[in-house]
Amino acid sequence: MKLRQLTAASVIAAVLISPFAISQATAADQLYLAGLVYRTGPYAPNGTPFANGFKDYVTLLNERDGGLNGVKIVYEECETGYNTKVGVECYEKIKGNNPLAIIPNSTGITYQLIPKVTVDKIPLVSMGYGRTSAAVGSVFPWVFNFPTTYWSQATAVIRYIAEQEGGFDNLKGKKIAHVYHNSAYGKEANPTLTVLSEKYGFSLMLLAVDHPGQEQKATWLQIRKKRPDYVFMSGWGIMNSTAIKEAASINFPMDKFIGNWWSGSENDVMPAGADANGYKSATFHTSGTDNPLHNDLKKHVYGKGLGAGDENRLGEVLHIRGLLNHIFVLEAARNAQKHFGVKVPNGEQMRWGFENLDVTSADWDRIGLPGFPPIKVSCNDHEGGHPVLIQQWNANNKTWKVISDWLPVMKDVVRPMMEADAAKFAQENNITPRDCG
């Protein structure tokens, strides 16, 4: 059976019989990472470059540096098919190997694993997805969703729209539609957009699209009828390219159509061809290979035939996002190694490493991605409030071009919302918030 033909049931079976075990002797002198990936299933086209980025960064450190501070990194993948039940099964199989962190790679899996990692004391990293209020570290000490969250992203997008209209005052009376994947992920931005609509006086349309998102005729008929000034989209997989095609079919202006950072990869625009020209999306990083990190990937990984994917896809949005996940995890591990004087940090030491993550401009230069804004995490701020960029697709040369400055997020709006939601969660689950003073 070909891997891409695996059903959810067969994936579960594969997970259950896979040992995912390393010896105690190996565990003592090697760092362990496991990727919850989805190279199969309905979202495989997006999951594959993401998974390739995971693997390529580990391979780079092992090949170029001999690991992290001389400690080799063991990396394994567990296929989830983007299925929440399978993701939980993967977690149960790998948690005994002292993983440096768990990266759920899905908002649905993230929600299921939050209570589990709290008991098992394993840091969970949901970079730019998952439960937004998990940014409140006093209530969610084991969850990290830096560099920024869905709620913060929404504020940056509204800031960008305000800039296009000549200021926040000019948002009054405007119509903004949010076309979103009808899931926990897609709904995450709605509370923030609702607050912002009340604050700035614009009318908000909330339009849900059911999985997988191939049928959107009714949604875009509503948009044609009500004629919003802007459309913001929180989509995933085939939903995104379908939406772009539907927008083009009703002549909705692409420069007024802005996707979130899961609706802004090459996979989202390429299927739409020329119709996607001018489409925009948010992002928290740039794309392309014009940097030292990619030079090293070409030399030490792809030049040795060790690449996880095709070399000509280096520099694509989702591959870079996969790289960034492991960059942050291994920077936290570097912190923990140094602070505790250990080769292989345990869960509590890794949590310290994350909560003291301070990636400066000099660190980005060392990593090979100069120009990235600094990111700083703390005990009670697991988000960091990283700024956001807007990029635009050029269908002629098939590239994304950054068209904005780094847009600050509205911490004054989102942080009180995060704290209120976290407090509610703590009350409902009998959690006493820790003192981060």
TIVEX-674093 format. One line per 10 residues: number of its first residue (from 1); their letters; for each residue x, z, y of N, C-alpha, C. Coordinates in steps of 0.02 Angstrom, whole numbers, plus 50000, padded with zeros to 5 digits. Atoms other than C-alpha are relative to their C-alpha. Layout:
<doros>
NUM) a) X/Z/Y/X/Z/Y/X/Z/Y; ...
</doros>
This chain:
<doros>
1) mklrqltaas) 50043/50000/49940/50000/50000/50000/50044/50000/50062; 49961/50001/49938/50067/49956/50172/49983/50061/50042; 50010/49939/49961/50089/50104/50289/49943/49994/50049; 50052/50007/49949/49974/50034/50421/49930/50000/49971; 50065/50001/50032/49834/50027/50293/49978/50069/49975; 50017/49933/50024/49836/50213/50256/49936/50025/50034; 50060/49969/49972/49667/50296/50280/50017/50072/50018; 49988/49930/49982/49651/50471/50352/50008/50043/49937; 49996/49961/50061/49623/50539/50176/50067/49991/49966; 49936/50011/50033/49779/50457/50107/50057/50028/50040
11) viaavlispf) 49948/49968/49959/49880/50518/50255/50003/50074/49985; 50001/49929/50017/49823/50695/50217/50035/50012/49934; 49968/49992/50065/49876/50672/50037/50075/49993/50005; 49928/50010/49991/50046/50608/50091/50032/50061/50031; 49974/49940/49968/50069/50758/50203/50006/50057/49951; 50002/49942/50045/50021/50881/50068/50054/49997/49946; 49949/50004/50052/50146/50813/49941/50070/49994/50028; 49934/50005/49970/50288/50792/50065/50030/50069/50007; 49972/49933/49999/50409/50939/50052/50010/50028/50070; 49985/49977/49933/50457/50949/50237/50034/50069/49998
21) aisqataadq) 49965/49936/50007/50576/51086/50187/50074/49989/50004; 49927/50002/49997/50757/51118/50228/50026/50066/49974; 49973/49940/50030/50870/51243/50143/50019/50051/50054; 49981/49948/49952/50911/51409/50225/50070/49988/50027; 49932/50013/49978/51094/51359/50231/50000/49946/50054; 50004/50054/49950/51049/51199/50325/49968/50027/50064; 50035/49974/49941/50929/51292/50441/50046/50041/50044; 49956/49956/49962/51069/51408/50494/50048/49963/50046; 49951/50035/49959/51179/51273/50566/49977/49931/50024; 50027/50062/49973/51064/51130/50613/49935/50013/50038
31) lylaglvyrt) 50061/49995/49960/50928/51111/50744/49947/49956/49968; 50052/50036/50035/50761/51056/50671/49945/49979/50050; 50056/50027/49962/50634/50943/50756/49957/49958/49954; 50046/50041/50039/50479/50865/50679/49952/49966/50048; 50045/50038/49958/50377/50729/50761/49932/49991/49968; 50069/50016/50020/50188/50727/50742/49984/49933/50031; 50005/50068/49974/50172/50540/50759/49940/49963/49971; 50054/50043/50027/50041/50405/50735/50021/49927/50005; 49981/50070/50008/50116/50242/50680/49944/49961/49965; 50058/50031/50032/49951/50207/50591/49937/50020/50038
41) gpyapngtpf) 50063/49982/49970/49769/50214/50642/49984/49958/50062; 50024/50042/49944/49673/50145/50792/50045/50001/50061; 49957/49995/49941/49802/50202/50919/50074/49987/49984; 49931/50013/50021/49957/50145/50824/50041/49959/50049; 49959/50039/49953/50009/50015/50955/50030/50043/50055; 49972/49954/49951/50032/50158/51079/50043/50054/49968; 49963/49947/50033/50091/50287/50955/50069/49979/49976; 49936/50023/50028/50232/50179/50886/50057/50003/50050; 49944/49995/49953/50339/50158/51043/50014/50073/50021; 49991/49929/49984/50309/50342/51082/50043/50033/49946
51) angfkdyvtl) 49962/49972/50056/50373/50390/50909/50071/49974/49999; 49932/50028/49997/50521/50273/50928/50043/50036/50051; 49963/49962/49949/50570/50364/51087/50021/50068/49976; 49983/49935/50032/50563/50531/50995/50065/49993/49960; 49946/50007/50048/50681/50469/50861/50065/49976/50034; 49940/50029/49969/50799/50369/50972/50041/50052/50039; 49961/49951/49961/50845/50517/51083/50038/50047/49954; 49965/49958/50049/50888/50626/50933/50060/49962/49972; 49945/50040/50027/50992/50485/50860/50056/49993/50051; 49949/50006/49948/51082/50462/51026/50043/50063/50004
61) lnerdgglng) 49961/49938/49995/51133/50645/51037/50044/50010/49939; 49959/49992/50061/51191/50648/50857/50058/49951/49998; 49948/50051/50003/51289/50486/50871/50051/50006/50056; 49955/49998/49943/51362/50507/51044/50035/50067/50009; 49975/49933/49985/51384/50695/51057/50012/50043/49939; 49995/49958/50059/51384/50756/50879/49946/50053/49997; 50056/49953/49998/51218/50843/50912/49994/50032/50068; 50007/49963/49938/51180/50973/51044/50051/50056/50001; 49944/49953/49999/51335/51070/51091/50033/50007/49931; 49966/50001/50065/51408/51018/50924/49956/50018/49941
71) vkivyeecet) 50045/49983/50055/51255/51068/50822/49956/49939/49984; 50038/50058/50020/51176/50925/50725/49925/50013/50003; 50072/49996/49995/50991/50889/50747/49968/49964/49941; 50038/50029/50055/50880/50860/50595/49932/49980/50028; 50064/50024/49975/50728/50754/50636/49959/49968/49944; 50046/50029/50049/50578/50713/50526/49935/49983/50035; 50065/50019/49974/50413/50627/50560/49945/50021/49951; 50060/49988/50040/50242/50680/50499/49944/49958/50029; 50050/50048/49977/50110/50544/50512/49931/50032/50004; 50067/49971/49990/49944/50601/50585/49945/49947/50005
81) gyntkvgvec) 50052/50050/49989/49855/50436/50615/49956/50016/50059; 50038/49975/49943/49797/50522/50777/49936/50035/49977; 50056/49964/50030/49682/50625/50666/50014/50075/50007; 49988/49929/49986/49662/50807/50719/50011/50041/49937; 49993/49962/50062/49639/50875/50543/50069/49988/49968; 49934/50016/50029/49795/50785/50483/50055/50032/50041; 49950/49968/49957/49892/50849/50633/50009/50074/49985; 49996/49929/50018/49849/51028/50587/50035/50009/49933; 49966/49997/50065/49904/50995/50407/50076/49990/50009; 49929/50011/49985/50070/50927/50474/50032/50064/50026
91) yekikgnnpl) 49973/49939/49971/50096/51083/50576/50011/50054/49947; 49994/49949/50051/50065/51197/50428/50059/49986/49954; 49946/50018/50045/50194/51101/50326/50069/50010/50032; 49934/49999/49968/50334/51105/50456/50016/50066/50035; 49988/49941/49959/50313/51273/50542/50052/50047/49970; 49952/49955/50032/50420/51364/50414/50073/49979/50008; 49931/50026/49992/50574/51259/50459/50032/50020/50066; 49974/49978/49935/50601/51348/50626/50008/49941/50048; 49994/50055/49953/50561/51195/50732/50013/50027/50071; 49986/49979/49931/50628/51206/50909/49936/50002/50041
101) aiipnstgit) 50065/50003/49966/50454/51160/50970/49953/49957/49959; 50050/50043/50029/50293/51078/50916/49974/49954/50055; 50027/50049/49953/50240/50918/51005/49938/49969/49966; 50060/50023/50036/50058/50885/50952/49986/49926/50008; 50009/50072/49990/50053/50711/51028/49926/49980/50000; 50072/50012/49998/49863/50725/51048/49967/50061/50031; 50036/49944/49969/49747/50830/51156/49959/50037/49947; 50040/49967/50052/49633/50863/51006/50042/50046/49956; 49955/49959/50041/49778/50926/50900/50025/50060/50040; 49976/49945/49957/49841/51029/51046/49951/50058/50001
111) yqlipkvtvd) 50050/49947/49997/49678/51125/51061/49998/50040/49935; 50003/49965/50065/49681/51166/50875/50063/50042/49988; 49938/49965/50014/49862/51223/50877/50016/50057/50048; 49985/49947/49952/49859/51336/51030/49995/50069/49969; 50002/49933/50031/49798/51490/50933/50051/50009/49944; 49953/49995/50055/49913/51450/50787/50071/50013/50024; 49931/49989/49977/50076/51438/50885/50007/50068/50033; 49998/49933/49970/50031/51600/50974/50015/50052/49946; 49986/49954/50056/50031/51690/50806/50069/49988/49971; 49937/50017/50033/50181/51596/50737/50061/50002/50047
121) kiplvsmgyg) 49947/49995/49950/50282/51609/50899/50046/49939/49999; 49964/50064/49994/50331/51427/50911/49977/49966/50064; 50021/50034/49938/50332/51341/51082/49965/49934/49985; 50037/50062/50006/50206/51200/51097/50008/49962/50065; 49989/50042/49940/50246/51058/51217/49950/49943/50000; 50049/50054/49992/50102/50948/51275/50014/49969/50069; 49974/50028/49938/50190/50845/51408/49951/49952/50032; 50048/50042/49964/50059/50780/51528/49934/49991/49964; 50065/50004/50033/49910/50811/51412/49982/50069/49975; 50020/49935/50029/49817/50949/51320/49957/50040/50047
131) rtsaavgsvf) 50041/49955/49960/49734/51100/51396/50035/50015/50066; 49967/49993/49935/49771/51102/51582/50013/50073/50018; 49991/49930/49980/49745/51289/51607/50053/50036/49959; 49943/49971/50037/49882/51321/51478/50062/50004/50043; 49945/49993/49952/49996/51303/51628/50009/50072/50023; 49996/49929/49980/49957/51488/51661/50035/50037/49943; 49959/49972/50053/50098/51565/51560/49984/50072/49982; 50016/49931/50016/50034/51743/51572/49947/50004/49946; 50053/50002/50050/49886/51694/51462/50019/49956/49941; 49978/50047/50052/49965/51550/51364/50076/50000/49996
141) pwvfnfptty) 49927/49993/49998/50144/51610/51336/50038/49950/49956; 49965/50045/50046/50183/51481/51200/49984/49926/50012; 50020/50069/49987/50111/51323/51279/50032/49976/50066; 49966/50028/49941/50206/51212/51402/49975/49928/50011; 50028/50066/49987/50124/51061/51486/50031/49968/50062; 49963/50034/49947/50255/51013/51615/50011/49927/49981; 49984/49986/49930/50300/50908/51711/49940/50004/50045; 50061/49995/49961/50121/50895/51772/49940/49990/49954; 50059/49998/50043/49942/50899/51708/49947/49951/50024; 50054/50044/49982/49782/50799/51710/49968/50019/50067
151) wsqataviry) 50032/49979/49938/49709/50904/51850/50045/49984/50060; 49954/50016/49945/49864/50885/51958/50004/49925/50011; 49999/50073/49994/49870/50699/51920/49940/49975/50041; 50060/50021/49964/49691/50681/51983/50007/50011/50075; 49992/49988/49928/49738/50760/52148/50049/49950/50031; 49952/50049/49974/49886/50642/52168/49967/49931/50008; 50035/50064/49995/49775/50490/52134/49954/50000/50060; 50044/49996/49942/49648/50548/52263/50042/49999/50065; 49955/50003/49941/49793/50576/52385/50020/49928/50013; 49980/50069/49991/49850/50398/52354/49942/49958/50028
161) iaeqeggfdn) 50058/50037/49974/49674/50329/52381/49989/50016/50074; 50007/49980/49930/49664/50429/52543/50051/49965/50044; 49948/50035/49962/49828/50352/52600/49980/49927/50012; 50022/50070/49992/49756/50178/52568/49943/49993/50050; 50057/50002/49955/49604/50222/52671/50016/50026/50070; 49980/49976/49933/49702/50292/52818/49992/50074/50011; 50003/49928/49993/49682/50477/52783/49941/50030/49961; 50052/49966/50039/49576/50606/52692/49932/49998/50034; 50065/50002/49965/49442/50602/52827/49961/49937/49984; 50032/50064/50014/49407/50422/52782/49973/49994/49929
171) lkgkkiahvy) 50030/50000/50066/49361/50468/52603/49925/50015/50002; 50071/49981/49994/49193/50532/52666/49956/49937/49996; 50046/50056/50008/49056/50415/52608/50024/49947/49951; 49975/50047/50049/49167/50320/52486/49972/50016/49931; 50021/49990/50069/49119/50296/52304/50060/49990/49955; 49945/50004/50048/49246/50331/52166/49970/50012/49931; 50024/49993/50069/49205/50304/51982/50057/50023/49956; 49952/49980/50051/49294/50392/51840/49974/49975/49933; 50016/50028/50065/49286/50288/51681/50045/50036/49950; 49959/49957/50041/49344/50405/51543/49982/49996/49926
181) hnsaygkean) 50007/49995/50073/49371/50414/51355/49957/50061/49985; 50048/49946/50012/49227/50520/51289/50027/50049/49948; 49965/49951/50043/49338/50656/51216/50025/50056/50044; 49972/49944/49961/49419/50819/51268/50052/49974/50049; 49950/50030/49955/49562/50716/51339/49968/49967/50060; 50028/50038/49945/49454/50599/51441/49963/50042/50051; 50040/49957/49955/49348/50739/51513/50042/50048/50042; 49959/49950/49967/49496/50844/51572/50001/49994/50076; 49994/50008/49927/49503/50769/51748/49934/50012/50036; 50065/49998/49967/49316/50785/51782/49991/50061/50045
191) ptltvlseky) 50010/49942/49955/49315/50965/51850/50038/49993/50066; 49960/50008/49940/49454/50924/51973/49970/49947/50046; 50030/50053/49960/49374/50762/52030/49936/50024/50033; 50062/49973/49971/49211/50855/52057/50015/50044/50060; 49980/49956/49943/49296/50986/52167/50024/49957/50059; 49973/50042/49946/49386/50850/52265/49945/49959/50034; 50055/50037/49970/49226/50751/52291/49961/50044/50050; 50033/49954/49955/49146/50905/52368/50043/50016/50061; 49953/49983/49947/49301/50942/52472/50006/49944/50052; 49987/50057/49955/49322/50767/52543/49940/49955/50012
201) gfslmllavd) 50061/50035/49984/49145/50701/52540/49991/49932/49969; 50013/50064/50032/49160/50553/52424/49951/50010/49942; 50048/49999/50055/49029/50509/52293/50037/49986/49935; 49965/50006/50064/49088/50529/52113/49952/49975/49945; 50036/50025/50058/49024/50425/51967/50040/50017/49938; 49966/49983/50063/49066/50490/51792/49971/49957/49945; 50022/50049/50049/49057/50354/51659/50041/50008/49936; 49966/49989/50064/49100/50399/51479/50000/49937/49957; 49994/50056/50046/49160/50270/51354/50016/50029/49931; 49991/49972/50066/49144/50311/51169/50058/49966/49963
211) hpgqeqkatw) 49945/50024/50043/49289/50291/51045/49975/49941/49959; 49932/50008/49972/49373/50173/51020/50002/49966/50068; 50002/50027/49933/49316/50090/51181/49993/49925/50006; 50006/50073/49997/49285/49909/51135/49935/49977/50031; 50065/50018/49971/49105/49911/51196/49991/50035/50067; 50004/49972/49933/49100/49936/51384/49954/49960/50046; 50042/50042/49958/48973/49808/51445/49955/50041/50046; 50047/49960/49960/48849/49940/51502/50036/50037/50056; 49962/49964/49949/48983/50037/51594/50015/49956/50060; 49979/50044/49945/49042/49888/51696/49940/49968/50035
221) lqirkkrpdy) 50061/50021/49966/48864/49832/51731/49979/50052/50052; 50014/49947/49951/48839/50001/51815/50047/49995/50059; 49951/50006/49946/48998/49975/51914/49983/49940/50044; 50019/50059/49960/48941/49801/51967/49939/50015/50044; 50061/49983/49963/48773/49873/52020/50013/50049/50056; 49990/49947/49951/48835/50028/52112/50060/49989/50045; 49945/50023/49958/48995/49948/52180/50043/50057/50029; 49954/49948/49974/49116/50096/52192/50059/49967/50036; 49942/50025/49963/49262/50075/52311/50062/50000/49957; 49943/49995/50045/49386/50129/52178/49976/50021/49931
231) vfmsgwgimn) 50011/49976/50069/49388/50153/51990/50064/50033/49976; 49946/49964/50031/49499/50284/51911/49984/50004/49925; 50014/50003/50072/49518/50273/51722/50045/50048/49961; 49964/49959/50049/49568/50400/51589/49984/49971/49931; 50013/50035/50063/49578/50287/51438/50057/50007/49951; 49948/49998/50051/49679/50265/51281/49989/49942/49952; 50003/50053/50048/49720/50123/51164/49962/49939/50025; 50035/50063/49985/49608/49970/51159/49949/50008/50057; 50047/49989/49944/49489/50051/51285/50029/49973/50065; 49970/50018/49936/49613/50014/51424/50000/49924/50012
241) staikeaasi) 49998/50072/49991/49640/49828/51397/49929/49971/50004; 50070/50022/49997/49453/49807/51366/49972/50012/50069; 50025/49984/49933/49414/49893/51531/50027/49951/50052; 49970/50047/49952/49535/49780/51625/49966/49932/49995; 50035/50064/50009/49453/49625/51550/49929/50003/50028; 50068/49993/49974/49279/49691/51592/50000/50003/50076; 49995/49997/49927/49333/49731/51770/50010/49930/50029; 49988/50068/49977/49399/49555/51790/49937/49957/49995; 50060/50041/50011/49236/49483/51721/49948/50009/50055; 50047/49988/49945/49138/49562/51865/50034/49995/50067
251) nfpmdkfign) 49960/50011/49939/49274/49521/51992/50014/50065/50038; 49980/49938/49967/49315/49703/52026/50074/49993/50020; 49931/50010/49977/49475/49703/52131/50050/50044/49962; 49951/49963/50040/49624/49753/52024/50039/50051/50041; 49961/49952/49960/49713/49838/52168/49959/50062/50019; 50042/49940/49990/49566/49961/52176/49984/50034/49933; 50010/49974/50068/49575/49997/51989/50064/50037/49980; 49941/49958/50012/49693/50142/51948/49991/50039/49935; 50002/49962/50062/49726/50207/51774/50041/50064/50005; 49956/49941/50002/49798/50376/51731/50063/49981/49960
261) wwsgsendvm) 49937/50018/50032/49968/50388/51646/49994/49982/49926; 50011/50025/50068/49894/50356/51474/49962/49933/50002; 50032/50066/49992/49815/50197/51543/50046/49953/50039; 49953/50038/49960/49973/50124/51617/50062/49981/49962; 49943/50025/50037/50084/50054/51481/49995/49925/49992; 50000/50072/50013/50131/49876/51435/49945/49981/49951; 50052/50014/50049/50010/49887/51289/49931/49995/50030; 50065/50000/49968/49866/49914/51409/49986/49937/50041; 50010/50058/49956/49895/49763/51519/50016/49933/49968; 49980/50063/50029/49979/49631/51411/49941/49963/49967
271) pagadangyk) 50055/50036/50033/49821/49592/51307/49952/49966/50050; 50046/50028/49949/49725/49556/51469/50030/49940/50036; 49968/50058/49970/49851/49424/51522/49998/50001/50076; 50001/50006/49927/49831/49361/51701/49947/50044/50032; 50053/49958/49972/49673/49465/51723/50026/50069/50023; 49973/49933/49984/49781/49622/51733/50043/50000/50062; 49955/50002/49942/49883/49563/51881/49973/50042/50058; 50019/49956/49945/49878/49694/52019/49971/50067/49980; 50026/49936/50025/49810/49834/51909/50052/50055/50013; 49956/49944/49983/49882/50005/51953/49991/50057/49950
281) satfhtsgtd) 50007/49938/50038/49916/50167/51862/50045/50054/50028; 49957/49943/49984/49986/50340/51891/50054/50005/49947; 49947/49986/50047/50148/50391/51809/50042/50058/50027; 49954/49948/49976/50272/50535/51815/50072/49981/49986; 49932/50025/50009/50423/50427/51778/50001/49925/50011; 49994/50072/49992/50488/50253/51809/50012/49967/49932; 49986/50037/50061/50511/50117/51679/50061/49956/50011; 49942/50043/49994/50652/49994/51645/50062/50030/49968; 49939/49979/50035/50827/50004/51572/50061/50004/50046; 49944/50000/49953/50933/50003/51729/50023/50072/50014
291) nplhndlkkh) 49976/49932/49992/51008/50176/51701/50050/50015/49945; 49949/49984/50050/51152/50258/51605/49972/50020/49932; 50029/49980/50064/51036/50330/51472/49987/49939/49955; 50014/50059/50040/50980/50159/51416/50063/49962/49981; 49935/50030/50019/51158/50094/51421/50028/50034/49938; 49975/49962/50058/51204/50232/51299/49958/49987/49938; 50043/50016/50057/51053/50195/51189/50020/49933/49969; 49980/50066/50025/51107/50014/51176/50067/50003/49964; 49933/49996/50029/51286/50062/51136/50002/50042/49936; 49991/49952/50054/51270/50212/51021/49944/49999/49947
301) vygkglgagd) 50056/50000/50047/51100/50183/50939/49984/49928/49977; 50019/50068/50020/51043/50002/50942/50061/49957/49983; 49939/50036/50016/51221/49936/50942/50026/50014/49930; 49979/49981/50068/51246/50025/50775/49945/49986/49949; 50055/50014/50046/51083/49964/50700/49958/50060/49982; 50035/49938/50015/51006/50138/50710/49936/50009/50041; 50059/49994/49958/50865/50102/50831/49936/50005/49960; 50063/49990/50035/50690/50153/50783/49953/49940/50008; 50044/50057/49987/50610/49996/50856/50040/49939/50019; 49966/50060/49977/50653/49831/50938/50037/50015/50065
311) enrlgevlhi) 49961/49986/49940/50791/49836/51068/49969/49970/50062; 50030/50031/49941/50695/49718/51181/49940/50038/50028; 50054/49958/49974/50561/49852/51200/50025/50065/50031; 49972/49944/49963/50680/49980/51271/49979/49994/50073; 50020/50001/49930/50626/50029/51445/49926/49997/50012; 50072/49999/49992/50441/50017/51410/49974/50071/50012; 50027/49935/49977/50331/50157/51477/49996/50051/49944; 50013/49949/50052/50283/50242/51313/50064/50018/49962; 49936/49983/50031/50458/50231/51238/50037/50051/50043; 49967/49952/49955/50528/50319/51392/49965/50068/49996
321) rgllnhifvl) 50036/49937/50004/50391/50450/51378/50018/50038/49936; 49977/49968/50061/50443/50483/51199/50069/50030/50009; 49934/49973/49984/50623/50503/51257/49995/50064/50039; 50006/49942/49955/50570/50625/51393/49977/50062/49962; 50022/49942/50039/50481/50737/51268/50059/50036/49969; 49943/49968/50033/50640/50768/51171/50056/50018/50049; 49953/49978/49948/50746/50774/51328/49983/50070/50022; 50019/49934/49976/50646/50923/51388/50008/50053/49946; 49992/49951/50054/50643/51009/51218/50074/50018/49991; 49930/49987/50013/50830/50991/51197/50036/50030/50060
331) eaarnaqkhf) 49973/49964/49942/50867/51046/51375/49981/50073/49996; 50019/49930/50010/50769/51204/51337/50043/50032/49946; 49956/49974/50053/50870/51224/51177/50070/50012/50027; 49934/49991/49968/51030/51201/51279/50001/50066/50040; 50007/49937/49962/50970/51342/51394/50006/50060/49953; 50002/49944/50047/50936/51455/51245/50067/50011/49966; 49934/49994/50031/51101/51419/51161/50048/50037/50046; 49953/49971/49952/51197/51464/51317/49983/50073/50015; 50020/49933/49978/51096/51618/51365/50009/50051/49944; 49999/49952/50056/51088/51698/51192/50062/49995/49957
341) gvkvpngeqm) 49939/50008/50039/51254/51636/51124/49988/49983/49928; 50018/50018/50069/51173/51558/50971/50005/49924/49992; 50000/50072/50014/51186/51388/50887/49929/49974/49989; 50069/50021/50016/51005/51382/50826/49952/50052/50027; 50046/49950/49970/50880/51472/50940/49938/50008/49958; 50064/49988/50033/50728/51554/50864/49943/49988/50050; 50057/50016/49958/50552/51538/50935/50000/50037/50067; 50001/49961/49937/50566/51679/51063/50057/49978/50046; 49945/50025/49959/50735/51616/51121/49984/49932/50030; 50020/50064/49973/50664/51442/51140/49949/50008/50056
351) rwgfenldvt) 50048/49988/49946/50520/51511/51243/50037/50019/50063; 49959/49983/49941/50648/51589/51359/50032/49937/50028; 49968/50062/49977/50736/51421/51366/49953/49956/50040; 50050/50039/49963/50576/51335/51420/49981/50033/50066; 50023/49966/49939/50525/51468/51545/50055/50006/50053; 49945/50001/49952/50695/51455/51627/50028/49929/50007; 49981/50070/49993/50700/51265/51626/50005/49983/50074; 49989/50019/49930/50773/51205/51790/50043/49937/49999; 49965/50064/50006/50818/51021/51778/50012/49973/50071; 49982/50018/49932/50910/50981/51939/50019/49926/50003
361) sadwdriglp) 49977/50069/49991/50966/50814/52012/50065/49989/49961; 49938/50006/50037/51137/50847/51937/49988/49996/49925; 50017/50004/50071/51057/50875/51766/49974/49931/49983; 50026/50068/50013/50963/50710/51779/50058/49950/49999; 49941/50044/50002/51129/50626/51819/50036/50006/49932; 49967/49989/50065/51205/50705/51662/49960/49969/49944; 50044/50027/50051/51055/50653/51557/50002/49924/50001; 49997/50073/49994/51071/50476/51622/49940/49969/50033; 50059/50025/49965/50912/50461/51725/50003/50022/50073; 49993/49979/49930/50970/50480/51906/49939/49980/50040
371) gfppikvscn) 50056/50013/49957/50836/50490/52037/49936/50034/49981; 50060/49964/50018/50709/50592/51941/49997/50065/50040; 50007/49938/49962/50639/50738/52042/50015/50061/49956; 49988/49939/50038/50694/50912/51989/49935/50028/49971; 50058/49967/50030/50578/51007/51874/50019/50071/49983; 49985/49929/50011/50570/51196/51867/49938/50034/49970; 50053/49964/50035/50466/51303/51748/50014/50074/50006; 49991/49927/49996/50437/51491/51754/49954/50034/49951; 50041/49961/50046/50354/51630/51656/49926/49985/50009; 50071/50008/49988/50185/51604/51738/49981/49929/50019
381) dhegghpvli) 50014/50070/49982/50201/51420/51787/50032/49955/49947; 49975/50042/50054/50218/51313/51631/49988/49926/50015; 50011/50069/49980/50172/51154/51726/50056/49973/50044; 49948/50023/49955/50297/51141/51866/49976/49961/50060; 50027/50036/49943/50187/51035/51978/50041/49941/50023; 49959/50058/49986/50296/50880/51968/49960/49947/50038; 50037/50052/49964/50248/50740/52090/49985/49940/49956; 50026/50057/50038/50166/50579/52034/50015/49935/50038; 49991/50066/49971/50202/50394/52064/49940/49955/49984; 50047/50053/50016/50086/50245/52072/50040/49936/49988
391) qqwnannktw) 49967/50063/50016/50145/50086/51988/49949/49944/49996; 50046/50058/50001/50071/49910/51990/50028/49947/49953; 49980/50049/50050/50074/49776/51856/50005/49930/50031; 49991/50070/49980/50145/49604/51894/49996/49958/49936; 50011/50039/50062/50075/49487/51761/50047/49940/49996; 49956/50059/50001/50193/49347/51812/50067/50015/49967; 49935/49983/50031/50356/49435/51770/49995/50057/49950; 50014/49950/50052/50275/49563/51653/50040/50064/50010; 49966/49937/49984/50344/49717/51739/49955/50045/50042; 50031/49952/49955/50282/49875/51820/50045/50010/50061
401) kvisdwlpvm) 49963/49987/49938/50334/49902/52001/49972/50062/50033; 50022/49940/49964/50327/50072/52085/49982/49981/50072; 50024/50021/49934/50226/50051/52245/49986/50059/50046; 50012/49941/49959/50216/50230/52310/50063/50043/50002; 49951/49947/50002/50329/50371/52358/49976/50051/49948; 50023/49945/50043/50325/50526/52248/49945/50037/50036; 50060/49969/49970/50152/50597/52283/49995/50073/49979; 50008/49929/50018/50141/50787/52292/49931/50013/49971; 50065/49980/50028/50004/50865/52187/49973/50057/50043; 50032/49949/49958/49879/50984/52268/49997/50066/49962
411) kdvvrpmmea) 49998/49936/50035/49933/51151/52198/49947/50048/50026; 50049/49954/49971/49816/51240/52318/49930/49988/49971; 50064/50014/50032/49670/51154/52230/50001/50018/49926; 50001/49994/50073/49722/51157/52048/50020/50069/49974; 49977/49937/50028/49811/51322/52027/49945/50053/49996; 50055/49953/50008/49659/51431/52067/49952/49981/49944; 50043/50022/50055/49557/51324/51947/50031/50017/49932; 49965/49983/50062/49689/51347/51812/49994/50074/49985; 50001/49927/50010/49693/51535/51837/49931/50024/49981; 50068/49980/50017/49504/51550/51832/49983/49981/49928
421) daakfaqenn) 50014/50022/50068/49493/51449/51672/50040/50041/49949; 49959/49959/50045/49636/51546/51593/49973/50070/49994; 50029/49933/50001/49555/51711/51641/49938/50002/49955; 50059/50005/50042/49394/51655/51558/50020/49997/49926; 49976/50006/50068/49489/51605/51401/50026/50068/49975; 49973/49934/50019/49579/51774/51399/49944/50049/49984; 50055/49954/50010/49415/51868/51414/49963/49984/49935; 50036/50021/50059/49330/51767/51277/50039/50012/49936; 49958/49992/50059/49477/51790/51159/50037/50067/49997; 49972/49932/49999/49520/51972/51199/50076/49999/50009
431) itprdcg) 49929/50005/49985/49690/51925/51269/50016/50041/50062; 49976/49964/49942/49781/52043/51384/50058/49960/50029; 49946/50041/49971/49884/51933/51502/50063/50042/50007; 49936/49965/49992/50068/51979/51502/50020/50001/50074; 49976/49992/49932/50157/52033/51660/50058/49953/50011; 49947/50047/49984/50259/51890/51731/50035/50019/50066; 49973/49980/49935/50308/51989/51885/50075/50000/50002
</doros>
